Amino acid sequence: MSCLEKMVAVLPSSMLDWPGKICSVIFIAGCNFRCPYCHNPELLEAGGIGDAIVWDDLAIYLSERKGWIDGVSITGGEPTIHDDLPHLCERLRDLGMEVKLDTNGSRPRLLAEMLARGLLDFVAMDLKTSLTRYPEVARRPVDPLSIGESIDAIIGSGVEHEFRCTMVPGLVGLEDLESLAERAADARVFVLQQFRSENTLDPAYSGARGYPEETLLEWAERLGRLVPTQVRGLVGTSR
C-alpha cells in the first residue's frame, strides 16, 4: 500500500525532531521491526491510528506554513517499507520543503536511491544494538549486512545525519556501543538517547528504569574517542 495512504498524523511544528530547525512531522504507519521498548506501538501496523491524511489537504497545509517551518520530518513506523517513499519526498520537494527522514536502516537500497537523487537533507538512523544482536531487539529476522550498508550509504552521501541509539538496559551495553561506534566511526555524530519507559510495545518495559545519567555521560566521553558522541534526553538538562 502507498505511503501516501499510510500518512496517519501530522505534528504542526517541532523544535526537537530536526537539530537546529523547526519542522512539521509526518507519521507513516507500518514497521518491519517490533522493538519491545517502542513508544509508538500504535504505528507498527499498517492500519495505523486513524484515517489516512489526504495529500491535497496536507499540501495546502504545508504551503501555508512556508516561512514558519524549515522543512518536514518523515517518521513512523518505518517509512522505508513503502516503495513509493521517494515519490512522497519528491512531492515535498515540489512544495519547496527540505526533507528529513527517520529510519531503522533495514532497506539500504531504497535509502541509497533517495540519497543519490538528492531527495533528503537530513537522515536520522536508529542503531538498535551491536549488529549481531539485532534480531534480539527487533524481534524479527534482520540482515546485519543491510544495516551496515545503510550506515555506509548515509556517511558516504555527505548529507547531514545522525546515528542514535536508545539506551535500554539489557538490550544495549558499552560493548555494543563500542562496536557501533567503530562501525560508524566516520559519522558526524552518534547520539545516546535516554530510554523512555512509557507506552511501550512490550508491557514488561513499561516503567523500567534506564541507565543512570552519569553512566551515559561517562560512556559518551569514552565513545567520543571513536566518533563524536552526544547524550540526549537527560532530565533537567538541555542535552
C-alpha positions as CSV (number, residue, x, y, z in Angstrom):
1,M,0.0,0.0,0.0
2,S,1.2,3.5,-0.8
3,C,2.9,5.6,1.9
4,L,0.6,8.4,0.8
5,E,-2.3,6.2,2.1
6,K,-0.4,5.5,5.3
7,M,0.2,9.1,6.5
8,V,-1.9,9.0,9.6
9,A,-0.8,12.0,11.7
10,V,1.0,15.4,11.4
11,L,2.7,17.4,14.1
12,P,2.4,21.0,13.1
13,S,5.7,22.1,14.4
14,S,8.6,20.7,16.3
15,M,11.9,22.1,17.5
16,L,13.2,18.7,18.7
17,D,12.9,16.4,15.7
18,W,15.4,18.2,13.4
19,P,18.5,19.6,15.1
20,G,18.7,23.4,14.5
21,K,15.4,23.6,12.5
22,I,11.7,24.0,13.0
23,C,9.8,21.3,11.1
24,S,6.4,19.7,10.7
25,V,6.4,15.9,11.3
26,I,4.6,13.4,9.2
27,F,3.9,10.0,10.8
28,I,3.6,7.0,8.4
29,A,2.1,3.8,9.7
30,G,3.7,0.3,9.4
31,C,7.0,-1.1,10.6
32,N,9.1,-4.2,10.0
33,F,10.6,-4.2,13.5
34,R,8.9,-5.0,16.8
35,C,11.3,-3.4,19.3
36,P,9.9,-4.1,22.8
37,Y,10.5,-0.6,24.0
38,C,8.9,1.2,21.0
39,H,6.9,4.2,22.3
40,N,4.8,4.4,19.2
41,P,3.2,0.9,19.1
42,E,0.0,2.2,17.5
43,L,2.0,3.0,14.4
44,L,3.5,-0.5,13.9
45,E,0.6,-2.0,12.0
46,A,-0.2,-0.6,8.5
47,G,-3.7,0.2,9.9
48,G,-2.2,3.0,11.9
49,I,-4.1,5.1,14.4
50,G,-6.8,6.6,12.3
51,D,-7.9,7.7,8.8
52,A,-5.2,8.5,6.3
53,I,-4.3,12.1,5.7
54,V,-5.3,13.3,2.2
55,W,-2.3,14.6,0.2
56,D,-4.1,17.6,-1.3
57,D,-5.1,18.7,2.2
58,L,-1.5,18.2,3.5
59,A,0.0,20.1,0.6
60,I,-2.3,23.1,1.2
61,Y,-1.5,23.0,4.9
62,L,2.3,22.8,4.4
63,S,2.2,25.5,1.7
64,E,0.5,27.8,4.2
65,R,3.3,27.2,6.8
66,K,6.1,28.1,4.4
67,G,8.2,30.7,6.2
68,W,7.2,29.3,9.6
69,I,8.9,25.9,9.2
70,D,12.2,25.0,7.7
71,G,11.1,21.6,6.4
72,V,9.3,18.3,7.0
73,S,10.5,15.3,9.0
74,I,9.1,11.9,7.9
75,T,8.9,9.3,10.6
76,G,6.9,6.2,11.6
77,G,6.7,3.4,12.0
78,E,9.4,2.7,9.4
79,P,8.8,4.9,6.3
80,T,11.2,2.9,4.0
81,I,8.9,-0.2,4.0
82,H,6.8,1.8,1.5
83,D,8.4,1.6,-2.0
84,D,6.9,4.9,-3.1
85,L,8.5,6.9,-0.3
86,P,10.7,8.7,-2.9
87,H,7.6,9.9,-4.6
88,L,6.4,11.5,-1.3
89,C,9.8,13.1,-0.9
90,E,9.6,14.5,-4.5
91,R,6.2,16.0,-3.7
92,L,7.5,17.7,-0.6
93,R,10.4,19.0,-2.6
94,D,8.0,20.4,-5.2
95,L,6.4,22.4,-2.3
96,G,9.8,23.9,-1.5
97,M,10.3,21.8,1.6
98,E,13.5,20.4,3.0
99,V,13.1,16.8,4.0
100,K,14.4,14.8,6.9
101,L,14.0,11.0,7.2
102,D,13.9,8.8,10.3
103,T,14.8,5.2,9.5
104,N,15.9,1.9,11.1
105,G,18.2,1.3,8.1
106,S,16.7,-2.0,7.1
107,R,16.2,-1.1,3.5
108,P,19.5,0.2,2.2
109,R,18.7,0.1,-1.5
110,L,15.7,2.4,-1.2
111,L,17.7,4.7,1.2
112,A,20.6,4.8,-1.2
113,E,18.3,5.7,-4.1
114,M,16.8,8.6,-2.2
115,L,20.2,9.9,-1.2
116,A,21.6,9.6,-4.7
117,R,18.6,11.5,-6.1
118,G,19.1,14.3,-3.6
119,L,15.7,13.8,-2.0
120,L,16.9,14.0,1.6
121,D,18.5,16.9,3.5
122,F,19.0,15.0,6.8
123,V,18.8,11.4,7.8
124,A,18.5,10.1,11.4
125,M,19.2,6.4,11.6
126,D,18.4,4.4,14.7
127,L,21.1,1.9,15.7
128,K,19.4,-0.7,18.0
129,T,22.4,-2.6,19.4
130,S,25.6,-4.3,18.0
131,L,24.8,-5.7,14.6
132,T,25.0,-9.3,15.7
133,R,22.3,-8.7,18.3
134,Y,19.8,-7.0,16.1
135,P,17.2,-9.9,15.9
136,E,17.1,-9.8,19.7
137,V,16.0,-6.2,19.7
138,A,13.9,-6.1,16.5
139,R,12.2,-9.4,17.3
140,R,12.3,-10.0,13.6
141,P,14.8,-11.5,11.2
142,V,17.4,-8.8,10.4
143,D,20.3,-9.0,8.0
144,P,23.2,-7.2,9.7
145,L,24.8,-6.5,6.3
146,S,21.8,-4.4,5.4
147,I,22.2,-2.3,8.5
148,G,25.9,-1.8,7.7
149,E,25.1,-0.9,4.1
150,S,22.7,1.8,5.3
151,I,25.4,3.2,7.6
152,D,27.8,3.4,4.7
153,A,25.3,4.9,2.4
154,I,24.4,7.7,4.8
155,I,28.0,8.5,5.7
156,G,29.1,8.3,2.1
157,S,26.4,10.6,0.8
158,G,27.7,13.7,2.5
159,V,24.1,14.5,3.7
160,E,23.7,15.8,7.2
161,H,22.9,13.0,9.5
162,E,23.0,11.4,12.9
163,F,23.0,7.9,14.3
164,R,21.2,7.4,17.5
165,C,20.8,4.6,20.0
166,T,18.1,4.2,22.6
167,M,19.8,3.1,25.8
168,V,17.7,0.2,27.1
169,P,19.5,-1.8,29.8
170,G,19.8,-5.5,28.8
171,L,19.5,-4.7,25.1
172,V,22.4,-2.4,24.6
173,G,25.6,-2.0,26.7
174,L,29.0,-0.5,26.5
175,E,30.4,-3.3,24.3
176,D,27.5,-2.9,21.9
177,L,28.1,0.8,21.7
178,E,31.8,0.5,21.1
179,S,31.0,-1.9,18.3
180,L,28.6,0.5,16.7
181,A,30.9,3.5,17.2
182,E,33.7,1.6,15.4
183,R,31.3,0.7,12.6
184,A,30.1,4.3,12.2
185,A,33.5,5.9,13.0
186,D,33.2,8.4,10.2
187,A,29.7,9.6,11.2
188,R,29.1,13.2,12.0
189,V,27.5,12.4,15.4
190,F,26.4,9.4,17.4
191,V,23.6,10.1,19.9
192,L,22.9,8.1,23.1
193,Q,19.2,8.6,23.8
194,Q,17.8,8.1,27.3
195,F,15.2,5.3,27.4
196,R,11.6,6.4,27.9
197,S,9.6,3.7,29.6
198,E,6.0,5.0,29.0
199,N,3.7,3.5,26.4
200,T,6.0,0.7,25.4
201,L,5.1,-2.1,23.0
202,D,6.0,-4.8,25.5
203,P,4.4,-4.1,28.8
204,A,7.4,-5.6,30.5
205,Y,9.4,-2.5,29.6
206,S,6.7,-0.1,30.9
207,G,8.1,1.7,33.9
208,A,11.5,0.0,33.5
209,R,14.5,2.1,34.6
210,G,17.0,3.4,32.1
211,Y,20.7,3.8,32.7
212,P,21.8,6.4,35.3
213,E,22.6,9.7,33.7
214,E,26.2,9.5,35.0
215,T,26.7,6.2,33.1
216,L,25.5,7.7,29.8
217,L,27.7,10.7,30.2
218,E,30.7,8.5,31.1
219,W,30.1,6.2,28.1
220,A,29.6,9.2,25.7
221,E,33.0,10.5,26.8
222,R,34.6,7.1,26.2
223,L,32.9,6.7,22.8
224,G,34.0,10.2,21.8
225,R,37.4,8.8,21.1
226,L,35.9,6.8,18.3
227,V,33.2,9.1,17.0
228,P,31.7,12.4,18.1
229,T,29.1,11.4,20.7
230,Q,26.3,13.3,22.5
231,V,23.7,12.3,25.1
232,R,20.1,13.3,24.6
233,G,17.0,13.1,26.8
234,L,18.6,13.7,30.2
235,V,16.1,15.0,32.8
236,G,16.6,18.7,33.8
237,T,19.2,19.4,31.1
238,S,19.2,20.7,27.5
239,R,21.3,17.7,26.4
